């Protein structure tokens, strides 16, 4: 496993994320579980990049439907939207 993903819920594109966002994103190990086909999710690649994509018939794809050639190490559903701003 890449050192970037020793704690994937703490990193997005190799940068630390806020505690609030950290609490909202739950990364799943792509070796053990997969999203439902055609469900758009966040995908973490072995190279450390995070993209939007989906799993379809045994293959990972970007949202553009182009195949992802870099290994996907983790995936996550999108976090819930922020609470409405106080007025």
N, C-alpha and C positions, 0 to 999 in steps of 0.2 A: 504494500500500500504506500502511496506517495505521502511524504511527511506533511504535505499541504492539507491532507485530509485525516490527520490523526484526530482532529476535532472539527469535522466539516461544518458543524453548526456554528462555529465561531468565525468562519471565514467566508468571504464572497470575493472571488477573483484575487485571493491571496491577501485581502485586507480584513482587519477586524471589523465586525459589525456592532451596532449598538445593542445594548442589553435588551431593549424593547424588541428589536427585530429578532434577536437571538431566541427570545422566548416564543416567538411566533413561528419560526421555521423548524421543522423536525425532519432531518435528513434520514432517508432510508438507504440502506446498503443495497446497491443494485445487484449484488451477487445473491442476495437472499429473498428479495421481494421486488415486484415490478408493479407499476401502476396499471390500471385497466387500459386496454388498447385504446388509442386515439384520445386519451385524456392529456391535455396540455399541462406540463409540470416544469419545475426548475430542474435542470440537469447539471451536475458537477462532473467535469471531465478530469482525467488523470493529469492533464497539463496545468490544472488549477483554475481554468476558466469556468464560469457559470453561465448557462444559456437557457432559453426556453425551448422545449422540445416535447416529443411524445414517443411512446413505444408502440410499434405496429408490426404485427406478425413476426415477432422475433428480432426486430431491428429498431434501433434508436434513430430518430429523425429530428432535425431542427423544425421549428414551426413552419418554415418554408417548404417542408417535406423533403429537403435534401438529406441524404444519409449522413449520420455522424460517424466519422472515421476514427476519431480519438476515443479511447475507452471511457465509458460512463461509469464512474465509481459510485455515485450517490444520486438520488433524486428526491424531490420534495414537492408536495402540493403547494400552491401559492398561499402566502399568509393571508389572514383576513384583512379587509381594508381597515384604515385607521378610523377611530371613533370620530363622529362629526365634531367640528370645531364649535366651541362654546361661542354664543353670540352675545 
